[in-house]
Amino acid sequence: MYSRKHMVAAARGDEPMDWLIRGVNLVNVFTAEVYKADIGVKDDRFAAVAPYQEGLPSFAMSGKQEINGEGKYAVPGLIDCHVHIESTMIPPDMFARAVLRHGTTVAVIDPHEIGNVMGTEGVEYMVHASKNLPVEILTTIPSCVPAVPGMETAGAEFYPEDIEKMLKLPNVVGIAEVMDYVGVINQNPRMAGIVEKGLQAGVRNEGHLPRVYGSDLAAYLTAGVDTDHECRSTDEILEKLRAGMLVYIRESSISQFADIAAEAWQEVPHATNIAMCTDDVEPSDMLKNGQMNRVVRRCIEEGIPAPLAIRYASLNGAIRFGLRDRGAIAAGFRADFSLVDSLETMEVQDVFVAGKQQVKSGILQADITSNVPPLLRNTVDIPALTETDMVIQAPVPTGQVKLQTMEFLKNGTTAKGVLTVEVEDGQIASLPDDYAFTSVIGRHGQGRQPFVGVLKNSGLHQGAYATTVAHDSHNLVVTGTNATDMLLAVEQIKQAGGGLCLVENGEVRELLELPLAGLMSPEPIESMAKKVEQFSTTARSMGVQVGRRSPAMAFSSLTLTVIPEIRISDLGLVDVATQAFLPLFIEA
Amino acid sequence: MYSRKHMVAAARGDEPMDWLIRGVNLVNVFTAEVYKADIGVKDDRFAAVAPYQEGLPSFAMSGKQEINGEGKYAVPGLIDCHVHIESTMIPPDMFARAVLRHGTTVAVIDPHEIGNVMGTEGVEYMVHASKNLPVEILTTIPSCVPAVPGMETAGAEFYPEDIEKMLKLPNVVGIAEVMDYVGVINQNPRMAGIVEKGLQAGVRNEGHLPRVYGSDLAAYLTAGVDTDHECRSTDEILEKLRAGMLVYIRESSISQFADIAAEAWQEVPHATNIAMCTDDVEPSDMLKNGQMNRVVRRCIEEGIPAPLAIRYASLNGAIRFGLRDRGAIAAGFRADFSLVDSLETMEVQDVFVAGKQQVKSGILQADITSNVPPLLRNTVDIPALTETDMVIQAPVPTGQVKLQTMEFLKNGTTAKGVLTVEVEDGQIASLPDDYAFTSVIGRHGQGRQPFVGVLKNSGLHQGAYATTVAHDSHNLVVTGTNATDMLLAVEQIKQAGGGLCLVENGEVRELLELPLAGLMSPEPIESMAKKVEQFSTTARSMGVQVGRRSPAMAFSSLTLTVIPEIRISDLGLVDVATQAFLPLFIEA
């Protein structure tokens, strides 16, 4: 720790600054202005900012190192209020490397995915692996493990007492998106208990409340959960802002709403309860489009004035999480900032964290690694399987049966369907074109044989596609046209300790290993992005089509038992609307 | 403590609200809007707010008790970010009674005056006497006791270790206005140490930084002190807002700046770092003009839109002091609010705190008293005095001498002057008209005979005026034309344990007893206001004229050794600019 003595001396002018950025366009998030200034950094803090008056700084400073800021913009370190590192498929240190180059200096993570796989151990790993990185990673504790109890089996179940224990881990700032809003609104003991633990601990209870309005919205807020990043319309944003909810503008790989946020902003330009998050960003998307700088850029494109957009992405997040000296470029604040060439592009050139230059002209200045080795225990704990487990066992030895099917729609949702098929030797071992088997194999040591269903419009014409990235329980999902290829894909993934696999005619076409919880791999984002791209190319060549996400994530949401209309879990087919199981065989 | 269960049930509509305010104009401080809504209160919280659409609430609620809010405005409980209760001359419970009727529900106090008199004991008394009142009183620990060490003697001296101890008292949220900014900027060990204690404890370091700009402002901020309520010009406000300082708009009995704040606001209407305070409000001023509602009213008068002015007076203060569920009318927030007839007058009709109606049509609904009895130990500890102590002992037995004098100016400041007088019998026992003796008697057990100086323009033509309210050390100050009256006034105050006294021709004209530290009296504001008014009337009739404050406070700032140009302390005449003592006798 630095003492304030030298910083204050530098502010007075009695010592040189460590860094002096001259004549830069300062984005002032307090007053929502942009103007020319000199910025002095001493030790880990901004020690003085001298705005220009008539072409000259209002007071003189000197610096041991100086940067000519002419034509550049100085932007506070960006604060991502809600992000799942697992979506980027790399561990915290690699994530820090990746987001730092986009100007993000604080990330509030929700290790929901690894929590579903590895339970408390997974959450603890993320907390400890996130320590001492140049990006400050703060953790919120996953509130909904499993997402829908009773309808699926995850690798863990978190009850209020578990949450209470995890809230005591270092750098924990809250309870993560409370997705089971029905449980909260109805005050069911588990969810009410979890929210209460957050209130008692004095941390932040983070929300998730798509399309909920009126008295239900009031009930959720009254219960003690007060943020949301799931708005789908301008009116929804306006209602939530007026209700006093902190709305996070999200631009993720899956869902974006800068456009409607900007529309809402037009109506309430003085709204104070807006921050930002990225939620889920896939590796190649981050490389192409950025991370928090992308959220800012999109908001500016949509018409939110740049200093306000940047305030939402910095100061307002800092206030939310009690980071009193973050989120602004001002004397006394921690010197987290970026230099960007233009506020329109938000292309980040240089990044400083706590007064140290971490990125120079887009290049990381030091290697970033965690002291905690990646948690490479094999989490793919499945029973012994044979080809028989990959096809459907019929209740009759021969004849026709009617099957309840799932149908992929272009918009990423699913619809219920019915398929009549012939039974041979008590099995359904092949399906018409456009249909594929989808088997969900409990991989958390459940010890049960897989549940097999039928999917229409997977796009797969032959072969099999298997993945351990299958929200939210992340069991092993394999979709294929034949048992041989399916079983081979499953075996590959088992040996790899998780990942994505494509098999065609008995040949392994792709194996993307994700040995860290079956979700991540300890490697740089560049190599991960390349692998994912290659996997997607091959999947596409095999016919895989998807509505909204990349081919590499084609089947990752098939198990998401909260998105309409029908989904599959290790326990069976789920009718999302009623949250009841549907029988596979439909009575004639 | 209430559980959330019933509140959430009420929000859902499954239970009635305790209170339902129908069709009121809601001041929404989040979005800075005013619109019609129903407001439901259950237990201690707002459980739901239903805005009107096309003349109807967006959802229906019922209430055990209902209030017709038509034509009224619902305003969040106001938060006073910096106030000295002692200036209202009544203890915390009486203060709570008084401010509640003006819609103030949280007050962050600085017991600086009693701290100067009674040290830690005084601060502890204020903390404990402030507990469990309907107004939530939070304490900041006085940072500058005495205000100017070495130039005056107070009843205590606070060093970093003392501050550290007091920070552990209940409901302490910060270190109070760090007035010795020179000490902070130069990092002198005492002031740097005190600020450091605040940083270490994670509390708020509150500032006081009149007319300080540029690199000195940066140094103060970098040192870790980041609020100010002492701006004197629009440019000063703008510079501080841009520097990231939280500016409190102050309307006190002594100094007001809503006008310049509104001018600054015009320039930076999106500024986020503005809150409000009252600092010092004298009893009759509060009765006439209000308290926090007066600050809001003045800002609205000067052109700040009402919902923004109210945001500064509520939500922004709550954020400053980490009060996460205060400062807004929104589901989940504590139900602290007022109903006012108009935003222009801010006349408060009804006040609710934590869901309980405390004020109804301007009338307090329950008696408010502290469990802690007033601290009535006599603090007037002065040496035995004779008339000789009240006049000036000359260095020569006879002849003329030149005296350094103080001269009251109309604007409340002072100027240096010179007076040539005749010495008789080694004494100066009488003065020309327009001049009076002013004696400062250490009343904190210093055991020294008083220092006597000469004041021009006191207005007193005869008699004497004595007071124990004498900022900041609150020694006993007596101003008079003759030793007999002066001594009588002093004796009266000594017996009363402090207060204000007027004596004329050997007769006590007024004695306003302030037995609580010589600063306060345990009585309602109404009776205190009456006494102060009467004292002022009599003082005025005796000729007392003052620049900016009431006759009752005429001599209370004569000892304020930080306001130009010359002041007096128990140790001598102080040259404010150089912070050096001036000899009373000027060499010829």
Interface residues (C-beta under 8 A of the other chain):
Chain A: R4 K5 M7 V8 A9 A10 A11 R12 G13 N28 V29 F30 T31 A32 E33 G40 K42 R45 F46 A47 A48 V49 A50 P51 S58 F59 M61 V184 I185 N186 Q187 A192 V195 E196 L199 G214 S215 D216 L217 A218 A219 L221 T222 A223 G224 D226 L241 R242 A243 G244 V268 P269 H270 A271 T272 N273 P307 L308 R311 L315 I319 G322 A328 A330 A331 G332 F333
Chain B: R4 K5 M7 V8 A9 A10 A11 R12 G13 N28 V29 F30 T31 A32 E33 G40 K42 R45 F46 A47 A48 V49 A50 P51 S58 F59 M61 V184 I185 N186 Q187 A192 V195 E196 G214 S215 D216 L217 A218 A219 L221 T222 A223 G224 D226 L238 L241 R242 A243 G244 V268 P269 H270 A271 T272 N273 P307 L308 R311 L315 I319 G322 A328 A330 A331 G332 F333
